[in-house]
């Protein structure tokens, strides 16, 4: 739904009070998205707490739905911490206290948030001591008391609990696990579970494999570590509850239990942690921005005429396949641009730098299981498209692409070209005559499905080819 919504500041005319309005374009929403929107509004209406971003109104009209929330102007909690001149264990205790208050409130109302992470912890204002507010109930679910059930695979990789990763029934304890991860980061500035390989990251989480390394943890009180241990307990039945955590001495007696020592190393580590999160968020935003147009950019001249043609033809990756249940094929449009760069092109930043897996961004929510099939399909069809271009196989190319595809590229001299004839010229006169082998490897594919009829794919592409002098070369590019 994020792709079809914007947030605007609005004013209530009768009182001049300012609010934040989330405006959702419902014309593009699937039936499932409509259900999720109704669930989010229903849940938010229930929750009235000083540490939760409050929903004041839910307005539906033709084509649009408006959710009117508190206007929170203080930004993210984690960003505020790194701007402070003084930050101690006691401050971390005050932060987690407010987070636990919000979690306790939603659990009392039989709601599980499922996506507790730094991006969803905001400050009410820029004033010193402003309240922490829990936001974004887009993944929240309604549960039956303490009953556990399987509600689907949802959350954000580094904050997922062992029971979700095991695909066991789960409930309220998943939020406490995420609180444990957040508290760990609040104290040292880096997460308890970390690996570039998402599979290894998940293995760490399932095993509860974290520790308190020296020297940074030497200055943290035993009580703080004790609370983390109780939150990061593998067995959800034995994990501390929000109500119990609020009564923990490190939380309720922080003035005497928590250390007051300034934690400069934590602030510096947290600054780096924030920078990584923001970079990943920017990468995802870049992917989404270009979803309506195919804009291929090259940082240097094409590696060869063949590469240029491959780049041109690759614009047709706008249309991706989605198999229907009847065995037919439905064209799924996306904004993909396939281009090659010079062999000297240096390393493109790898968006998967540790807390992010090969197909998931640390900042973004892991989708339900049923999306995985669609995503794998999009990756597969992208590979087939590139192979067709590499082989100069126009017949295979036409089977993959929508006959009415549009492309906007340098070779068309600034014009928007419709149809395949423009591309056919390159296939017949250049690509098919290119006998030099080309091999492409797609690395770290990231697919973002936008509603029912669109998707965006981004990946790092390694292309092996033979240059004009007959030497083997490899080029690297980042493509969307």
C-alpha positions, 0 to 999 in steps of 0.5 A: 500500500505504501506505493499508493499512499502519500502523507500530508499535513492537514488542518482541522478548520474548526480548531486549527489543530494540525494532523497528518493525513495518510491519503491512499489511492484505493483505485489501484488497490487489490481486494487483499489490500482493501482488507489490509487497509480496513484492518489497519484502520480498525486496529488503530481506532482501538488504540489510545495511548500517549506512546502510540501515534493515534488515529483520529479519523478514517474517511472513505470516498470515491477512489481515495481513503484518508487516515488522519493521525497525530502529527508527529514532528520529532522524527525517528528516535534513533536519529534524535539519540545521535544528535544528543550531547549526552546519552546514557544507559538511563536514557536507553532505559527511559526509551525502552520504558516508553516502547514497552508501555505502547506494546503493553497497551496493544497487547492488552487490546489483543493486538500484535504489531509484528513490525517493531523496528527503529523506523517505527519509533518516532518522537512527538516533537523536537522538544527535549524529552518528547514522548516516543510514539509507536507508529505503522500498524500496517502489519498488525494483527488481532489475536485471541488473548494468549492463543498462538496461531500461524498468521503468516511470515511477516516482519523485518529480517533482523527483528524476526523472532525464532518462532516466526522463522521456524514457522511455528504458531506465534502471538504477542511474544514476537513483539517482545523479541523485537523489543529485545533487539531494539534494546540491544541496539540502544545500548551499543549501537549495533544489532545482536544478530548480524550476517551478510547472508540472510540464511546465516542471519536466520540461523543465528536468530533461531539459535539465539546466538548473540553475546555481550562482547568486550569492551563495549558491554563491560560498562553495561550493568548486569541488570540491563543484560538480564532484561535483554536475556529475558526478552531474547529467550528462544522459547516464547512461553518463557519470554518475559511479557511487556507487563513483566518487563515494565516491572523489571528493576532496570526499567522501573528503578532506573535512577538507582539501577541504570548507569548514568555514564555517557556512552560516546561509543554507542552514539558513534556506532548508532550513527553508522547504524542509522546511515546504513538503514537510510542508505537501504531505504534510499535504494528501495525508494529509487527502485519505486520512483521509476516504476512508471517509466523506463529510464536507462542510465549509463555511467559510461559509454557502452562496452560494445555495439552489441552491449548497446543493443542489449541495453536498448532491447532490455528496455522491454523488461517493462513487462514481466510474466505472471502465470494465470491459474488456467495456464495462460499468461498475463503480462505484468508490467514493470520498469526494468532497464537492462544496460551494460557498462565499461569493463572498468566500472567499479564496484556498485554499493552492495545493498545487502550489507549485513542486516539485509538478506539477498531479497529483503531490505533490512528497512522493509517488511518481509512479505507473506509467503504467497508473494515469494512465488510471484517474486521468484517468477519475476526474477526468472523471467528477467533472467530469460529476458536477458538471455534472449537478448544475449542470444539475439533470439527475437522470437523468445524476446517477443514471447516475454514482452508485451507487444505494446511495450513503450521505451524511452531511451537515448537511441530513440533520440528522446522520443517515446517509442511504442512496440517492438519494431524499433528493437527488432532492427537491433536483433536482426542486424546486430545481436543475431550476428554477434557470435561472441559469447555473453554470459550474465549473472544476476546477484542479490535480486530485490523484487518489490511487488506494487499492487496486483499488476506491477512490480519492480526488480533491482539487482547487480548484474555481472556480464562476462564477454569477449572484447574487440581484442578477443580478451575475456572481460567482466563488467558490473552494473546495478539495474532496475 
